[in-house]
Amino acid sequence: MIQLQLIPYAERAQLGTMLVTYLAELQPYDPTYPPVHAPTDYMFFNAYWTESRVGTPFEGEERFPFFIQNGATNVGFALIRAVQAENKKRWQVAEFYIQPECRGKGYGKAAITVLFEQFGPNWELQALTANTLAVKFWDATLTTHAKQVVKTQPVPSYWQYRFQV
């Protein structure tokens, strides 16, 4: 059964290892992106533990790091953040990763379903145009899990999706 675990500060190193692997995997799709050799090379890495966390679990939060788990095993991660767009709050899938050996087992779709249920109805994400497997995943997932999907290409290197769940 897939579940999400909010990553505590003490476990950020494990996320960092996965993040560096994920970003190296993306490098061939966007050679203009600078190489990442350490988690802190990803400019927002530490921000996932420094944003305000008051009140309810989601009140005042702007960034959420999650491990995607199958039982007790971390099979990937999701980095979620709040953005303001068109005068409303949207949740953005900033980064989403399933380890290669865990792909094709439904873990990604199950995890995104849990995320959609936990957060509000308004979402956005981007996918590198050249990463055809990611684009195929998001197209299929959003077809079954979202409504009012608007897919645009603001720049040639990526697709942007805005949608409601």
N, C-alpha and C positions, 0 to 999 in steps of 0.2 A: 504494500500500500504506500502510495506516495504522500509525503507530508513535507511541510516547509518548517524550517527551524530558523528563527531570527538568530543571526550570528553575533555572539557576544564578543566584546573587545578582545578577550583572552584567546579567542579562536581565529582571529583575523589572519594569522600566518598561514593557516590551511587554505583559507580563501585566497590569500595572496599567491600561493603556489598554483592554484587552479586558474586564477586570473591571468597570470603570466603565460600559462599554456594556452588558454583561450585566445589571448591577444596575438600570440605567435601564430596560431592557426588562422587568424584573420589577416595577417600581414600580406599574404599573396593577393588578396582581394583588393587591397588598398595600399600600394607601395609608398604612397605619400605620407602615410601615418608613421610617426617615429617608432622605432623598435622599443619594446618594453622589456627590460631585463630584471626589474624588481617591481613589486607591487606599487611602491611609491612613485614609479615612473608614470603610473596611471593617475593623472592629476586629482581625481576625486576619491581616491582610495580611502584616505583618512577621514574624509568628510562623512562617511557612512557611520562614524561613531562620535562625531562632534556636534551634530545638529541637536536642537532642543528636543527633549523627551519629557513632556509634562502631561499630567492628566491621564486620559485613556491611552491605550497602547498606540493609537494613531494620531492623537491630538498634538499639534505642533510639530509633528515629525515631517521631515522633508526627504529623508533617504532611509531606505530599509535594505539591509543585506540579508539574504536568505540562503541557507543550504537547501538544496532539493535532496530529499532523502528517500531511499527505498528501504524501509525498515530502519536499521541503525547505520546504514551505509550512505555516505554522501555521494550522490551520482551527478551532481551539478550545482549550479547556483543561479540566483536571480538577483539583480540589483534594481530596485524600484525607487523612483523619486517622484516628487510632486512638481508639476510645472504649471504656470499660468498661461493659458492660451485662450484667446477669444473671450476674455473676461470671465473665465471659469477655470476651476482647478481640474487638471487632468493628471492621471497617473501615467508615468512613462516607464516602459520596460527599457531601462538604460543599458543593461547587459543581461544576456540569458545564455546559459551554457549547460549542455549535457555532455559528459565525458564520452569520447568516441566509442568505447566499448559498451556503453549503456544506451546508445542511440537505437532507434527502431523498435523500442520496447514499450512505447506509449508514455514514458516518463515525462517528456516535455509537455505533451498535451494535458496530462493529468496535473502537472505542476501549474501550468498557466490557468487551468480551470480553478484551482484553489486560490490563486492570486486574484483572479477576477471576482471570486466570491467574497474575498476578504476586504477588498478595496472598493472604491466607488465605481460608478457606471462609465465614467469618461476616461478614455485611454489614448495613448499614442506610442508608437515605436518606430524605429528605423531599421532597415536591413540593407546591407551592401548589395548593390545591383549584381555584382559579379559573383556573389555567394549564392548561387542558384539553389543549393539545398536549403539554405535558410529562407530564401524567398518562397520556395515551394512549401516549407513547413508553415510559415506565417500565413500564406494564402489559404492553405487547407484548414489550419486551425481557426482562423478568423471566419472562414465561410461557415463553420459549424458552431462557433461560440460567440460571435459578435453580430451586431446589426449596425446599419448606417456606416459601413466601412468606406472611408475615402482614402484611396491610394494615389499618391502624387509622387512626382519625381522632381523635387525642387532643385537638385543638382544631379548631374549624370551618374555620380558614384553611389547614390543610395535611393531607396524607396522610402517614403514616409507614409505610415498608416495612422489614421485617426478614426476612432470607432467608439461605439458604446456596447456595453454588455448588459 
